[in-house]
């Protein structure tokens, strides 16, 4: 069984033992440690710093000089090197079109995957709760995006 499956079983065990339905993962970790679960090795400080740098890059926004609207300054770019995938960061104001197209397409595919899974989750809940009003989520975001683009509070666009 994979480690991920073992961790999922551990979460279910915690819920069974405690009766809790809203789960604090730190409490699950304490239970696991107390049960003798092997604790992970501390992370390499360089890995921690690299993750912090990636977060900072992802969260850097600039204002468009023409429109005043915020845009994300740095974009992730996945590059295949043999069997390994490198995740690089590129500046939208410096990168060539081909890199930005690849990065934006990758982010769009992530959104589609999220939307698909959200639909599966809603379909599952609806099927298991036929006596309740079905949850219906709109997946066409065109109007939502236009409303936010035209809202008075442009800070929401960067959130």
Buried (B, 14 or more C-beta within 10 A) or exposed (E): EEEEEEEEEBBEBBBEEEEEEEEEEEEBBEBBEEEEBEEEEEEEEEEEEEEEEBEEBBEEBBEEEEEEEBEBBBBBBEEEEEEEEEEEBBBBEEBEEEBBEBBEEEEEEEEEEEEEEEEEEBEEEBEEEEEEEEEEEEEEEEEEEEEBEEEEEBEEBEE
